[in-house]
Amino acid sequence: MVLVNTSRVEGFPNAYLEAWSHRVPVVTFNDVDGMIEDHQLGVVCDGMDGMEEALRSVLADTDARQRAGDRARQYVADRFSKSALGRQYSDFFEELAAKRRSR
């Protein structure tokens, strides 16, 4: 399985996180902050011809697709899971509450 995203202009698609959390790599035109290429979470394409080629290649190589999916799942766990983000959210709201109390 592969997630194909043909948008060139949207910000960070939440669909990436959903796909990655299920070990599904992404084939796309849009690589926000270079995450996909830097962490090998799928393939970034320049145009439709490149997308078709990348899609055929990813679908044909089960082992490479599984490795990319495993990296993607780990990336989500390390960067976007509750345990990874929970403390940041808690600190943020505690800071807001402290500012409000100090008024």
N, C-alpha and C positions, 0 to 999 in steps of 0.2 A: 504494500500500500504506500502511496505517496500523496502528499498534499500539493496541489498545483495552484499557485497564486499568480494571476496575470496582471495585477495592479502594479503600476509604476509610481503611484503618487500617495498612497495611503501611508499613515504613520505605522507604528508597530502593530501588526495584525494579531489580535488575540487568538486567531485560528492557529497561528504558529505554536503558541503554548499548548493548545489543546492537542494538536498533532504530535508535538514532541513528547508530551506527557504519556502518549500511547505508543511511543517508539516509531513514529511516522516521520520520515525526513520530508523536507520541503524543496520543491523545485519552483523558482520564482525569478522575477525581475528585480525584486525589492529586497535589499539586504540592509536593514536598519542597523546602523553602527557596526557593520561588518560582522555581525554575530554568526551568520551562516557560514561564511568562508573561514573566519578565524577559528571556529570550533567544529568545522566539518559536519554541519547539521543538515546538509542537503546540497543543492546546486543553485548557483546564481547565474542567470542567463542574460545575454545582451539583446536578443531578439527572438522572434517566433521560431526561426530555424534552429537556433541554439536550444530553445526550450524543447522542441520536438526531439532533438538529438539527446539532450540530457535526460528527458523522460524515458526514452527508449533504453538508454544506458542504465539508468537507475533500476528500472523494472527488470532488466535482463540479468542483473548481478545481485542475486539474493543475498549473498554474504556481505557485500559492500553496503547494501541497503540496511541489513540488520545491524551492522556496525555503526552506521550513521544514526539509526534509530536508537541504539543503545547510548551513544554519545548524547543524543538529543534528550533522552529521558534523564540522564545524569545532569545535564546542563539545567534543565527545569528544576530538578531537585535541589541543586546547588544554589541557584540564583533566584528562583521564583516560588518555592514552596512555602507553606505556612511557617515551617521551622526556620527557613532562611529569611523570611520577611517579617515574621511576627514581632521580633524584638524591635525592628525599625519602626513599625507601626505603633507599637506600645510607647516607645520613646517619643515619637512625634506627638501623640495625643497627650502624654504626660507633660510635655513642654508647653503645648497649647493651654492645658488646664492651669499650669503654673503661671503663665503669662496673664491669664484671665484673673486668677486669684490676686495677683500683684497690682492690679489696677485700682 
